[in-house]
Amino acid sequence: MYNVKSLDANEFIDDGEVLASIEEGRKLAKKKDIVYGLLTKARDCKGLTHREVAVLLEVDDDEILEEMFKIAKEVKEKIYGKRIVLFAPLYLSNYCVNNCKYCGYKCSNKISRHQLTQEELREEVRALEAMGHKRLLLEAGEDDEKCSIDYILECIKTIYNEKFEKGAIRRVNVDIAATTVENYRKLKEAGIGTYILFQETYHKPTYLEMHSGPKRNYEWHTEAMDRAMQGGIDDVGIGPLFGLYDYRYETVALLMHVEHLEAVYGVGPHTISFPRLLPAEGVDYKSFPYLVNDRDFKKVVAVIRLAVPYTGLILSTRETPQFRRELLDIGISQMSAGSSVGVGGYAKRKKDAEKCIEETPQFNLADHRKPLDVVKGLVKDGYIPSYCTACYRLGRTGDRFMALAKSGQIANCCLPNALLTFEEYLADYADEELKEMGRDLIDREIQNVPNQKARARALDYLNRIRNGERDLRL
């Protein structure tokens, strides 16, 4: 029985409702007036329901798809402008007790296992800071003995305590296995930003087929965001692993999850991620029948941007540089840069030939560019690289962030803060080519801050940063 306010995963992600939505979507997608009506609604940043999303997912007409992509770009730029938030994942441990069929960390894989010591973690953080990163996403396999919540909390403390001449890591987001309300409360008290957990697949029979070990508990996993919010974490991030099951089912169910969080807690997810299944150690990639092609994947990104205009959409280095550029144009607002998905990978790069072994990665990457090259690419395409962490540090999270976003007032904070943090990056990490390109962009874009007082304050802060001050924010 479908019940958006239920705390039972089988009711707020009701299989019958997902299938009925898809079936209705197939019928309504044949009526162009309905499709264009939904696009008109989305253009006004009013969002879409899971039933409406099901209609747009059935669109296969090239002309209508191009219109959809055009509107998705309009919506994204209306809310986020040209800002792209940058971050890096940091893998703490590849010990795992689960045997997930799609993952290189599965316990049946005979790979070298390692967990970072606190000193090794400091080395990773030093390497990441040297790339200019200020925002990290902690990742770890599930193993309560090898990688306990106390270990995670110690790692968070270590990261925040690392100070550098050019600053520090300012925001730590966390992607660890589903846990208890008490543990989520501990993560909140430790000062995390967003708690992220990928659903993998919302289709319960496929979920059970793909997993063995503690993670096989569909309800415990799917209800994790409820417990996180009950534990005081008001910024959560969700997303399926596209390729495990039919993308239509996953996308409709994803929107039902969004609607559930909004109905129960008054605010939906802070972010939605778009991981797509990739080859990995010990994974028979070609055996998965639901792999999503680029055309359909692009449609999914556009539809979700139209459905949740105020939510951050995240893209990883799973995708190629060329395709990432396309997806930035239609909805993506956050992306990783210079990622390593193996334990100890950043320090290995920094030390080069010295002995520091990167463990087997969780999956194979498609974008191997250095962060500096990613940033240059963004600037050349007219985007504003952002290292901003101001909202999290000033308490603009959860429903407080959404209220500002929906009123349009957030632009008076987000745009100047993006420019200020980018100026910090230019001064501390950029080469001469990027400094010239970047400062031209900053001087031009800072004039577009809507509020006159905010613009004047931003210009003052910009000059102070150029004279050596750091961490100034609106």
MIDO-933027 format. One line per 5 residues: number of its first residue (from 1); for each residue x, y, z of C-alpha. Coordinates in steps of 0.25 Angstrom, whole numbers. Layout:
# residues N
NUM = X/Y/Z | ...
//
This chain:
# residues 474
1 = 0/0/0 | 6/13/-4 | 7/23/7 | 17/35/5 | 17/38/20
6 = 20/23/25 | 33/20/31 | 32/6/24 | 41/6/12 | 31/-4/5
11 = 20/6/6 | 27/20/3 | 34/12/-9 | 22/4/-12 | 25/-6/-24
16 = 11/-5/-29 | 11/10/-29 | 24/11/-37 | 19/1/-47 | 6/8/-49
21 = 13/21/-51 | 22/16/-62 | 10/10/-69 | 2/23/-68 | 14/30/-73
26 = 15/22/-85 | 1/25/-89 | 2/40/-86 | 15/42/-93 | 8/40/-106
31 = 0/53/-104 | 9/64/-107 | 0/74/-101 | 2/67/-87 | 17/66/-89
36 = 19/81/-93 | 10/85/-81 | 19/78/-72 | 31/85/-78 | 24/98/-76
41 = 22/95/-62 | 36/91/-59 | 41/104/-66 | 35/112/-55 | 43/104/-45
46 = 31/97/-39 | 36/83/-39 | 30/70/-43 | 23/59/-36 | 28/44/-38
51 = 16/42/-47 | 19/54/-56 | 34/49/-56 | 29/36/-61 | 23/43/-73
56 = 36/50/-77 | 44/38/-76 | 36/32/-87 | 40/43/-97 | 48/38/-109
61 = 45/49/-119 | 58/56/-122 | 52/70/-124 | 44/69/-110 | 57/64/-103
66 = 65/76/-108 | 54/85/-103 | 55/77/-90 | 70/79/-89 | 68/94/-92
71 = 58/96/-81 | 67/88/-71 | 79/97/-74 | 70/109/-72 | 65/104/-58
76 = 79/100/-54 | 84/114/-57 | 72/121/-51 | 75/114/-38 | 90/111/-38
81 = 95/121/-49 | 109/116/-55 | 114/111/-41 | 120/97/-40 | 124/92/-26
86 = 136/83/-26 | 140/72/-16 | 148/59/-15 | 145/46/-9 | 154/40/1
91 = 154/25/3 | 158/21/18 | 157/6/17 | 154/-5/7 | 150/-16/17
96 = 136/-20/15 | 127/-32/20 | 117/-31/9 | 118/-38/-5 | 111/-28/-14
101 = 111/-33/-28 | 115/-20/-35 | 126/-15/-25 | 141/-17/-26 | 142/-17/-10
106 = 133/-29/-9 | 138/-39/2 | 140/-50/-8 | 150/-42/-16 | 164/-47/-13
111 = 170/-32/-13 | 179/-25/-3 | 172/-19/8 | 176/-7/16 | 171/3/26
116 = 177/17/27 | 184/19/40 | 182/34/45 | 196/37/40 | 193/32/27
121 = 180/39/27 | 188/52/30 | 197/49/18 | 184/48/9 | 178/61/14
126 = 192/68/12 | 192/63/-3 | 177/67/-5 | 179/81/1 | 191/83/-8
131 = 181/81/-20 | 173/92/-14 | 161/83/-9 | 153/89/3 | 142/79/3
136 = 143/64/4 | 134/52/4 | 139/40/13 | 136/26/8 | 138/13/14
141 = 134/-2/12 | 125/-8/23 | 132/-15/34 | 128/-11/48 | 140/-18/54
146 = 151/-12/44 | 144/1/42 | 135/5/54 | 127/17/56 | 138/21/66
151 = 149/20/55 | 140/29/46 | 138/39/57 | 153/39/59 | 156/41/45
156 = 147/53/44 | 154/59/56 | 167/57/50 | 163/63/37 | 157/76/43
161 = 170/77/52 | 179/78/40 | 183/92/38 | 191/98/26 | 198/111/23
166 = 187/112/12 | 175/108/21 | 169/95/24 | 158/85/20 | 145/92/23
171 = 134/82/20 | 134/67/22 | 123/59/16 | 121/44/19 | 117/32/11
176 = 117/20/20 | 107/8/22 | 94/10/28 | 94/11/43 | 86/15/55
181 = 80/28/60 | 90/29/71 | 102/27/61 | 96/38/52 | 95/47/64
186 = 109/45/67 | 113/48/52 | 105/61/54 | 112/65/66 | 125/62/59
191 = 122/73/50 | 119/66/37 | 113/73/25 | 104/64/17 | 101/49/20
196 = 101/42/6 | 96/27/4 | 93/21/-10 | 81/13/-10 | 88/4/-21
201 = 74/-1/-26 | 60/2/-21 | 55/-10/-28 | 54/-20/-16 | 56/-33/-23
206 = 68/-28/-30 | 73/-22/-17 | 72/-35/-11 | 79/-42/-23 | 90/-32/-23
211 = 94/-33/-8 | 99/-43/2 | 103/-39/16 | 97/-28/26 | 95/-19/14
216 = 84/-29/8 | 74/-23/18 | 66/-15/8 | 57/-8/19 | 69/-4/28
221 = 77/2/16 | 65/9/10 | 60/15/23 | 74/20/26 | 71/35/22
226 = 59/35/32 | 68/30/43 | 79/41/39 | 69/52/40 | 64/47/53
231 = 78/47/58 | 79/62/54 | 85/62/41 | 77/71/32 | 86/70/19
236 = 85/56/13 | 89/51/-1 | 82/40/-9 | 83/33/-22 | 82/19/-29
241 = 94/12/-36 | 88/13/-50 | 90/0/-57 | 85/-10/-47 | 71/-9/-51
246 = 62/-1/-61 | 65/14/-61 | 50/17/-61 | 47/9/-49 | 59/15/-41
251 = 56/29/-45 | 41/29/-41 | 45/22/-28 | 56/32/-26 | 45/43/-27
256 = 36/36/-17 | 48/36/-7 | 49/51/-9 | 34/53/-7 | 35/44/5
261 = 46/52/12 | 38/65/9 | 25/59/14 | 31/54/27 | 42/64/30
266 = 39/76/22 | 51/76/14 | 56/67/3 | 70/62/0 | 81/73/-1
271 = 87/65/-12 | 84/54/-22 | 96/47/-28 | 97/40/-42 | 106/28/-41
276 = 106/19/-53 | 110/4/-52 | 125/3/-57 | 134/-9/-58 | 142/-13/-45
281 = 151/-24/-40 | 144/-37/-40 | 131/-32/-46 | 125/-38/-59 | 121/-24/-64
286 = 115/-29/-77 | 105/-39/-70 | 97/-27/-65 | 85/-26/-74 | 80/-11/-70
291 = 93/-3/-73 | 88/11/-77 | 93/17/-90 | 98/32/-91 | 85/37/-98
296 = 76/31/-87 | 85/35/-76 | 85/49/-81 | 70/49/-81 | 70/44/-66
301 = 79/56/-62 | 70/66/-69 | 57/60/-63 | 62/60/-49 | 67/74/-50
306 = 53/78/-55 | 47/70/-44 | 55/76/-32 | 60/90/-37 | 66/94/-23
311 = 74/81/-21 | 89/79/-23 | 92/69/-34 | 105/62/-33 | 114/55/-44
316 = 126/47/-41 | 138/44/-49 | 131/31/-54 | 128/39/-66 | 137/43/-77
321 = 141/58/-78 | 133/60/-91 | 121/54/-85 | 122/62/-72 | 123/75/-80
326 = 109/71/-86 | 103/68/-73 | 108/80/-67 | 100/88/-77 | 86/81/-73
331 = 86/80/-58 | 99/76/-51 | 103/86/-40 | 114/78/-33 | 125/69/-38
336 = 138/62/-32 | 151/65/-38 | 164/58/-38 | 158/46/-31 | 165/34/-25
341 = 156/22/-22 | 166/14/-15 | 171/14/-1 | 184/23/0 | 183/28/-14
346 = 185/43/-12 | 198/41/-4 | 203/31/-15 | 202/41/-26 | 209/52/-18
351 = 220/43/-14 | 221/36/-28 | 232/26/-27 | 233/25/-12 | 227/13/-6
356 = 212/17/-3 | 203/6/-10 | 189/10/-14 | 180/-2/-12 | 170/-8/-23
361 = 160/3/-26 | 145/1/-24 | 142/3/-38 | 149/8/-51 | 149/23/-54
366 = 147/30/-67 | 152/44/-64 | 167/44/-60 | 169/59/-61 | 177/66/-50
371 = 168/76/-42 | 175/88/-48 | 172/83/-62 | 157/81/-58 | 157/95/-53
376 = 163/101/-66 | 152/93/-74 | 141/99/-65 | 146/113/-67 | 148/112/-82
381 = 134/107/-83 | 129/119/-75 | 126/112/-62 | 130/117/-48 | 138/107/-40
386 = 133/108/-25 | 140/103/-13 | 129/109/-4 | 125/103/9 | 119/115/15
391 = 104/110/17 | 108/98/25 | 117/106/34 | 107/117/36 | 95/108/39
396 = 88/110/25 | 85/95/24 | 72/87/22 | 59/95/22 | 67/108/24
401 = 75/106/12 | 63/102/4 | 55/114/8 | 66/123/3 | 67/116/-10
406 = 53/116/-13 | 52/131/-10 | 64/134/-19 | 71/140/-8 | 82/130/-8
411 = 88/136/-20 | 93/147/-12 | 101/138/-4 | 105/126/-13 | 110/135/-25
416 = 119/144/-17 | 124/132/-8 | 127/124/-20 | 135/135/-26 | 143/138/-13
421 = 147/123/-11 | 151/122/-26 | 160/135/-23 | 166/127/-12 | 169/115/-21
426 = 175/124/-31 | 184/131/-21 | 189/118/-14 | 188/107/-25 | 187/112/-39
431 = 197/114/-50 | 199/127/-57 | 190/122/-69 | 178/119/-59 | 180/132/-51
436 = 179/141/-63 | 166/133/-68 | 160/132/-54 | 162/147/-50 | 156/152/-63
441 = 144/143/-60 | 143/147/-45 | 144/162/-48 | 133/160/-58 | 123/151/-50
446 = 124/159/-37 | 116/170/-44 | 105/160/-45 | 102/159/-30 | 87/163/-30
451 = 87/171/-17 | 95/184/-17 | 100/183/-2 | 104/168/-4 | 111/172/-17
456 = 119/184/-9 | 122/174/2 | 127/164/-8 | 136/174/-15 | 142/178/-1
461 = 144/163/2 | 150/160/-11 | 161/171/-10 | 164/167/4 | 166/152/-1
466 = 175/158/-12 | 183/165/-1 | 185/152/7 | 173/149/16 | 166/136/15
471 = 152/130/18 | 143/142/17 | 129/139/13 | 115/144/12
//
